[in-house]
């Protein structure tokens, strides 16, 4: 690459003071930079003149229209793929041509499942008629297939500066293309405590989204969004596939920890703060665009099963509360979320196909009735074609695009869309409208002026002391005290027995012993009750920390998905609690509440109970030992028994009989 084409212009004191505030930061590595009226612009198509799409002074809509008019069909179709990429980062951040050892490559979640050794229970292999997708390396995605939205997944423990270099390398590849259209890098949520591996975190650590709901503070949520956006932009990420605006009215669902809980109105308040924290009042060069999901609400799943699986592909509305689940999405639209992701599920009574195939749900409800004109992307659904299992992949993608969706998530090849256009199945007007919606945020995010990031700045900004401290404080605030019989806060300096908690962290508060009988206090951290789904699949066992699937539980009443330990896959959790309690040592149990948990099997026999919502051990122990007081409040009702869970309506909030603890409950220390 010639050095004469490398420019970094940051206008500190330009000669034309009139334009000092207007000149944005410009960085170009392949395309020339040209001057006009004393200002600088990137000549992305290298024609020696300033095209309207290159002129940052013009309104975004004019720039978008000019660029769309210059694009080929192949370039427009590439925009409509939101691909995945992992495993191509070299040791120094270089872009590899082949995935590194252990890398997942670029196929996303496509391709038929392997042959089924247990057909009698699970049916024939590939019963959903999933067509193979194949893989793609970075150059194929960016240079050959014109893909410009890519979900990136870093290697475990990858330093921020390495991530930044990798993203810069891909942006150079995009800049070298015919029109120089930059890449929008997206991410799944990656700020949860414990997701960074061992050692110093590579990004700030916060409680789960449900933990932010337990903290019950919109300004804390806004602060999280602002900090997370600064970190993500520093490493070259521009789009978050979140937040989840689903309202958790079905307590058995295994994804509740990613929501703001059971109350749609609290959910709406926090969703608005979340979106505004990440984006600001409008998208700009410092923003991270949010893609709010899973429209129109994945909370009322039938029997608690998850929509990633064909036996969990329905949301149901026995209480006629469909509109209740739209409340948080309306708040996201009010906050100007840049994108919306449709859910996997079929909304029973509203359509017979899943959301992303449904013209009634996307074009009719979301776009026409609710007025959303931004980006709509599918979830990663190639293996989940619910309601259209009999159709070919070509027919499915045609149905998605004609429903009003702009991007197909998890795919890597625009060839199917191209084929649909060429045979007349998708009109060019539909493609052009999608291209305009897809490109608008790319301009708003400032990527046409500077898509690059500074690796040294990433090293300094990301997981800095201030950001780590803020995340840690949020973890503390997310912890909920449910019972204290007088042992809390615990006195430090005594003998402690722990299970499910770092002995190293516990040793900061006392002497850790191996026998609960020798301890002054026992602290057990346990996973929520786990259910092994009868047919396997995604989210098929409880995901709480410390969970496992040992031998089958004792023969007790079967309820399908259970919120009690007695017939859970990890039923030995209850045995462990009872064993420690039998030692006679006062016992405090911390339950990882990724969903509502029935505590009645042991709560009367223990000295204290906490609900944890994504806090790390250190933050939790600070609360147990009184360095900080518990201030969190339950983000949902806690049931007292499984019959009340079975009787509740999936779409109705707060309708369980006689809950053990109600939404908003949370004790404080009395001493």
N, C-alpha and C positions, 0 to 999 in steps of 0.2 A: 504494500500500500504506500503510495507516494506521500511524503510528509507535506507537500504543498497543498494537499486536500484535507489536512487535519487542522481544524480551527476550533478554538474554544474562546468564545466571545462572551464576556460578562461585563455589561456596561456599568462601570462604576462612576465615570464622569465623562460622558460623551460630549463632544463639542456642541451638539445641538441639544441644548437643555430642554427645548420644547418636547423632544422625543425621549428624554432620559427615562421616564417612567414606562414608556411603551415598549422599548427594545427588550425582548425576552432573551434569556440565555440561549445561545446557539451552539450546538456541537455537531460537526459533520466529519465523517471518517472516509467516505467514498465519494459523495457528491460534493461539487464545488460550493463555496459560499459566495454569493454575489451581493453587491452593494447597490442601493437605490435610495435617493433622497437622504443620504447620510446614514442609512440603516442597513442591516444585514439580514439576509435571507438564504435559506438552503435551496440550491437548484437541484431538486431531487430527481428530475427527469433529464438533467444535464443538457438542456437545449439552449443554454446561454441567455435565457430571458426569464422574467418573473411571471410564472403562471399564477392564476388566481388561487389555486389550492396551496401554493407555496407562500402566499402573502398573508402573514399573520395579522395584518391590520384589518382584514376583511371579516365580516360576520361569518360565523361557522357555517351556517346554511349555504352561503355562497361558495365557500371553499369546498364543502361536500359536493354540491351540485357540479362544480367544475371537475373535480376528481372523478366522480362517477361517469361523467361524459367522456372521459379519456380512457376508461377501463375496458378491457376485453371481457367477454363472458367468463372466460376461465379465471380471470382475476376476481371478478365479482363472486363466482361460486366458491373460490377459496376462502373468502371472507365468511362464508356461511358454515364453515367447519370450526368448531372449538375443540381442538385436539388436546391430547395429553402427552407429556414427555418426561421421561425419567431415565437415569442411568447413563446419560451421555456427557456428564461433566468430568473432565480430566482432573488430575491431581492439582493442577495450577489454575483451574477454571477454564481451560481450553474446551472447545466444542469438539467432541469425538465423533468420528464417522460411524463407529459401532458402539453399542452399549458396553460399559465397563462390566467387569465381573460382578454378578449379582444385580445388574441393572435390569429394569423392566422394559426398556425400549419404548417404542412409541405406539403400540397398538391400542392403548386404552383398554376398555372392557369389551372388546368385540370378539366374535368367533364363537362357534358352538361349543358346548361343554363336552368333556370326554365321554366315552361310552360308559353306560351305567351298569355297575355290577349288581345293583339291587332293584331291577326293573319292577318286580312285583309290588314294591311300595312306592317307587319314585317315577314310574312310567318309562317310556322309551327315551333313548338319548335324543337330544335336540328336538324335543316335542314342540318348541316354540318356533321352529324353522328359522333359526338364526344363521345367516350367511356369513362365512368367514370374511374378516376384514383385512388381515395381513398387517404387517408392521411398516413403519416408516422412520427413517433417520432424520435428523434435523434439516439437512440440505434438501431432502425430498419434500419435507413439509413446507419449508419456507421458500426455497428457490423454484421448485418444480410444481408444487401444488398450490402455491400462493396462500397458504394458511397464515393468518395474522392474529389469531387468538389462541393462546397455548396455555393449558394448565400445567404448571411445573411442580415437580415434587423433588426437593433436594435430597441428597444422600444424608443419612443419619449423621448428626453432628457436624454437618458441613459449615465451615466458617462463613460469616457474611461476605467477606471480601472475595471468597471463591465463587459464591453464588452470583455476586455482582459481575465478576469477570465473565462468567458463563453467559449471563444475560446480555452483556455487551457484545460478546462474540456473535450471538444470534442476531442482535440488532444490526451489526455490520453486514451480516448476510442479507438481511431485509433491505438495508439501505442500498445495496448493490443491485437491487432488482430494477426493473424498467421504470417504475414510478416512485421507488423509494418509500413505499408505505411501511411504517414501523409496526412492530409487534406489540400487542397488549398481552402481557404475562398475567395469568390469573393463579390463584391459590385457593385450596381449601383452608378452613381455619387451622392455624398452626401455632397459636399462642397459649394453648392449654398447658397448665403446670404438669410437668412430667413427660411432655412430648419431645423434649430436646435431648434425651439420652442422659448418660452420666456426665459428670464434670460441669464446668461452667455453661450455663444455657447459651444457645446461639441466638436466642430471641427472648424478649421479655415473657415472663410466665404469669398467666392470669387464671382465675377460676373458669370453669365451664360457663357457657352462656346461661345455664340454669343457676350457676353460682352468682352471676351478676344479678339475676332476678332475686335471689335470696338476700343480696345486699340491699336491694330495694332503693336504688338511688340513680335517677337518670343522669345526674352529672358525673357519677362514676363511670357509667356506660359511655358517656360522651368522651370522658378522659381516655378510657380504653381505646375507643375508636381513633382519637387523635394520635395517641402514642403508637398504636399498631400501624396506622397509616404512615407515620414518619419512618418507622422501621422498614415497612414493606417497600415504600418508594426508594429508600436508601439502597436496597438490594435489587431494585429494578422491577418490582412487582406493582401492577397498576389496578388490579381487579380482585376482589374477594368474592368467592362463591358463597355468599352468606349475606346477612344473617338468616337463620331459620325463623320465619314468622308463623310457624305452625303452633297452634294452641293445643296443649296436651290434655285433652278431655278424656282420652282412653288411657287409663293408668298402666296398662300392660305393655304399651308400645316401648320398644327397646331403644328409641332415639330421643327420649324426652330430655336427656342431659344437654342436647343441642338446642333446646328451646328456651323461652322465657317463662314456661310453666303453664298453669291451668287457666289463668284469668286473661281473657282477651284484651281487656282494657289496660291492665298493667303491661301486657305484652305490647300493645300499641304504643304506649308511652315510651317504653324502653327501645322498641324498634326505631322510633323516630330519632331518639338520642343516638342510637347506634349508627344509623345512616348518616346523620349530620356530623357525627364524630369522624367517620371515615371520609366522607365526601366534602364536608363543609356545607355552606348554604347552597352551593352549586358546584358542579365539577370544574376543577381547575388543575394547574400543573402540580399542586401539592396533594391532590386528592387520590384516594383509592376508591374506585367505583365499586359499589355494592351490587350484587345480584341477589335480591331477596328471594327466598325459596320457602316452601315448595307449594306454589300457588295451585289451588285456592285454599290450601291448608291440609296437611297430612296427619293432623291430630286424631280424627275419628276413624282410625283404621279398624277394620272388622276383626274382632276377637284379639286385638293387640298385635296381630302378625304384620310384618313389614312388607311394604310394596315392592321391595327388591325381588320378592319371591312370588311365584304364580299362585300360591295358596294364600297370599296376603295382599292381593292386588286391588282390593276394594276399600273405599271409604264409605261409611254408611251414616244415615241421618235419621235415626228413629225418633229423635226429639225435634225434628224439623229445624235444626239450628245451623243450617248451611251458612246463612248470612253472619252468624256470630263469628265464624272462622275467617271471614273476610275483614274483620275490624283491623287486625294488625297490618294487613296488606294495604288497606286504605291509608293507614298511617305512613307506611313506607312510600307510597305514591305522593303523599303530602310532603314528605321530606325529600322528594325528587330522587328516589333511588334510580341509579342508572340502568339497572336491569332487573328482570324477573325471570325466575326459573320455574317451569311447570313441574308438577309432581309426577311420579310414576303411575299413580293409582287411577282407577276408574271410579268416578263419583256416582255412586248408585242413585238412580232417580234423576240424574242430570244428563248423563250420556252413557253410551254402552262401550265407549272406547276411552283409553287413558287420556289424561289432560293434554299432553303434547300433540295428540292426534285429533283433538276435539276443536273444531271450528266454533262450536257453541261456547266453549270455555275460554279460548284464547282470543279469537277475533270478536266474538259476540260479547262475552262478559268482560274480559280484561281490557280490550282495546276500545270497544264501542261504549259499553255501559260505565266502565270505570275510568275511561279516558287515558289509558296509558299508551304513550306513543314511543317509548324507549325500546331498548334491546330486550328481546325474549329469546332465551336459550333453553334447550331441553336439558333434563338431567341426563346422566350417562346411561342411556336406555337401550342400547342395541340389543342386549340380552333380555330386555323387559318389554316386549311389544304387546302390552296387555290390550286385549280387545281386537287386535289386528294380527293375531298369530297366523292366520291363513294367508295373509298377503305377502308378497315378495318384498325384499328390501327396497327395491325401486318404488313400489307402490306405497310402502310405509313412509319413505322420505318425501314423496310427493304429497301425501296426506298431511305430514307435519308442516311443510312449507305453506300449503294452501290453507292450513288452519290459522296462519298468522305468525308462526314461529320464524325467527330470523336465523338462528344457529342450531346446528345439531351437535350436542355435546358428546365428547368421547370418541367421535369418529375421526378419521384421519385422511379421508380421500373425497374430494368434491366430485368425483367422477359420476356418482349416482345422480346428483343434482344436475350435472351437465347433461346427462342422458335424458332426464325428464324435460329439460328445456328444449333440447334439440328435437325431441319427438312431439313437442307441443303440449306436454302434460303440465308444465309450469310456464305461465306467460312471462315474458321479459319484464313487464311492468311490475310483477311481484318480486322478481329478482332485484330490480332497481330500487324498489321501496325498502327491501331488506338491506341492501348495500348502504343506503343513506342512513338507516337507523344504526347500522353496525359502525360506520365510519364517524358518525357525529361524536361519540365519546373519545375516539382516538385524537381528534382535534382538540376537544375540550381539555383533555389530560395533558396537552402540551407536547405530545410525542412527535409531532411533525417538526417541531423546533429543536427538541433535544431528547432523544430516546435513551441517552447513555447516563450511567451513574459512575460515581467515583468510588472505587473499591476501598481506598483509604478512609474515606468518609463513612462508608458502610461499616468498616471495622470499629470506628469510633462511636457511631450513633447507635447501632443495633446492640441490644442487650447491655446498654450503658447503665451505670449505677443508678441514675435517676429513674430510668424506665423499669429496671428490675425492682427497685423499692416500691414503685407505684403498683406493680403487679402483685408483689408480696402483700402489700397492705390490702389489696382487693381480696386476695385469698383469705386473709384473716377475717375480713368483714363478711365473707360469704358463709361462714361457719354458723350453724344453728344449734343451740343447746335445747334439747328436748326433755331431759330429766336430770335433776341433781338432788340426791338425797342427803346432801351436806358435805360431800367430799371435794367439791369444786369451789373455787379453783384449787388444784392440787398443790401441796407444799413441795417446793423443790428440795433437793439434797437428800432424798430418801431412796429406798430400794424400789426399783421399778421392774416389772415384768411386761414385755411387749410381744405382741404378735401382729404381723402385717404392717409394722412401723419400723423405720430404720433404727437399728440399735445405735448407730453413730449419732443420730439426731437425739434420740432419747437420752443418751449418756450426757448430754449437755445439761440435763435437768436432775440427774441423780445417778445412782449406781444400778446398772442393768444386770439383773440376775436371770438365771436359766430356769428356776423353779418358781411357779407362782406362789407356792406356800411360803417361800422365803422373802416375798415382796411385801412392801407396804401398800402398793397400788398396782393393779394390772390394767393395761390399756390394750385393747384389741381393736384393730382396724379391719373391717370385713367388707367384702363385696356384697352388693345387693343379690337377692335370690336370682339365680340364673335358670333359664329354661332352654333345653336343647330342642329346637324345633323338630317336629316329627319327620320332616323331609329335607333337613339340611338347608343350605343356602346362605345368603348374606344376612348379617345381623341375627344369626341363628342361635346364638347363645349369649347370655348376659355379658356385658362388656365391662362390668365393674372391676376396679383394681383388685387383684388377688383372687379373681374367680377362676374356677377350674371345673372340669367335668369328671368327677370320680365315678365309682361304681353306682349303679342305680340306687335311688333312695329307698327307704323302707316303704312298704305298701300302705299308702294313705290315700285319701280322696284325691282324684285327679281333676284338675281344673284347666287343662291346656296350659297356657302361659300362667305361671304362678308368681305372686308377690310375697308368698310365705316361704320359709326355709324348709318346712317339713317335707315337702315333696319337690323341692328344687333340685336341679342338677348338682348344685354345690351344697347339698344338705348337710355336709360335714361341718359347715360354718356353725350351725346351731349346736352340734355336738361339741365343738371347740369352746364355744361360749359357756355351755353348761359345765364342761370339765373344769374350766378356770374358775367359774363361780363356786363350784364344789370345793375348791381349795380353801375357801373361807376368806380370801383376800378381796377387799373392795375392788370391784371391776367396772371400768368405764369402757363402753363400746362405741366406736365410731363407725357409722354405716355410710358407705359411699352411695349416696342417694342419686344414682343416675335415673331413677324412676321411683314412684311411691313404694314404700316398703312396709310390710306388715311387721310390726315390732312386738305384737302381743305374745309371741312365743317365748320371749325372754325379758321383756322390759321390767316386769315386776321383780325380777331376781337380781338385777344389776344396780350399781350405785349411780351410774350416770350414763346418758346417751347423747351423742352428737350426731347431727346430719352433716356430712361433708359433700360439697358440690364442686369438686375439682381442686381443692386446696392441697398443697403439698404437705408432707409430714412436719416440716419445720414450722410452717404457719399454723398448722393444727395444734402442735404442742405448745406454741406460744399462748393459744387460747386455753388449753387444758391447764396450764400452769400459771395462768393469770397475768402474763406479760401484756395481754390484751383481753378485753372482755368480749363475750359473744354478743353480737348485735344482729345476726342474720335472722330472717323470717322465712317460714316455709313458703315455697312458690306453688304448692299444691296441697290438697287434702291428703292425709295419710290414713289409709283404710284400717279398720280393726280386724277384718276377716275377709276371706275369699268370697263367701256368698254375697256380701255387699258389693264386691268388685264385679261379680258376674251379673248382678242385677242392674248395675248402672247403665245408662244409655251412652253409647260411644261418643256422641257429639255434644253432650250436655255437660257443662261444668258443675262441679260441686253437688252432685246428685247421689253420692253414696250415703247409705244409711249409717248414722252413728259413727262418723270417722273418729279414729283415736286422737288425732290432732288435726285441726283445721288450718286451711290456708291462712298465712299470716302469723301463725303461732311461732314463738321463739322466746326462750327465757333469757334473763340477764342474771349475772351474779348478784347475790344479795349481800356479799361481804367482800 
